[in-house]
Amino acid sequence: MSHFDTMAARQRKWMFYLLALFVLGAGFTPYHRIFLGLLLGTVFSFYNMWLLQRRVKYLGDAVERNERPKGLGTAARFASAVAAIAIAGKYVMHLDVLSVILGLLTSYIVIVADYLLFELHKSKIKEGESNGT
């Protein structure tokens, strides 16, 4: 498995953890609207992240084969974000719109956090090797 595939699988795993946390929050806390909004936004964010990872994989493969790569699917990801906001607008009594917007950002937060944690872990490994441990 390549480094990219490992990273993508790790990010999807963290998104599943967040989705599970939001389901539990919606079911067991009095903040149903907030957690349902986070859940809806995160579901669409997860789809957008999966789509982006798939397109980046195809982009890398096309460059490797010296072919002209296709785009990264920005329009499709934008349209799904608009769909999430439209759903939140239609069901405003059940979903908090601000939470949906925050949920749409969760994949980017996961990507940045994954990168930072990976770099921190990598620097600790290098530090341990240079100390001779």
Secondary structure, DSSP 8 states (H G I E B T S, - for coil): --HHHHHHHHHHHHHHHHHHHHHHHHHHSS-HHHHHHHHHHHHHHHHHHHHHHHHHHHHHHHHHTT-------HHHHHHHHHHHHHHHHHTTTTS-HHHHHHHHTHHHHHHHHHHHHHHHHHHHHHHHHHHT-
